[in-house]
């Protein structure tokens, strides 16, 4: 059953990306993220009360609460590192490193959770890594390749920090929800993420841009928030009973949904190299199910 929740998470995450893209056309991305997290917080706590698990709050162990908070902090830290890396370095160099989070999660699941890495899983990791690299080449071609003279190489540490914290988010999240209902665990974690998201907004001094958001953007931001909430609920339900090294790559298949909707909504097409990368990522993920 956890595989169904993992694929549902990917579906909602894919829809989120398209809705968010519509919503941030005229909105700062940091502000949009913080506002969407507000919607996710409301949505997640509504689900908690619908499920009737709010009474479990009093029974949470210190260990569970600590790991849920750490998972939320890891998510916020990942965003902070990612934005800082983008500020200091070229996006076509930062993004490939950030995408390493999937592979890192599988390795951390082996080291920290004892999830085995079979030869088949090793092949899957190689396919996902190679496919991600090919997919990134599309972004490289579409964006300005010009470097930023005078910048030091400190961006590389922030880029690796982003990938590492993103991986820790999944591992810590899995440990944190072992002793609590996944819906309640997601709601608690979202509080921490919300705080971190608004820290990003105030650090970048973008809070004043909220007044300039138009009604259409508000609609898409709210809808993307609901989609994010649905994705998170399914994701942590899958993590609760499934293998983190399998759930995380399946969740990354949201790229299939995003590309499909982008083709329909934005008329975007894949080049041959990107299409080959997509096939490799999909193949590597499906191999994990064996």
Helices and strands as residue ranges (DSSP letters): H 2-23, H 29-51, G 54-59, H 62-88, H 91-98, H 101-112, H 119-142, H 155-176, H 182-203, G 207-212, H 215-241, H 244-251, H 254-265, H 272-288
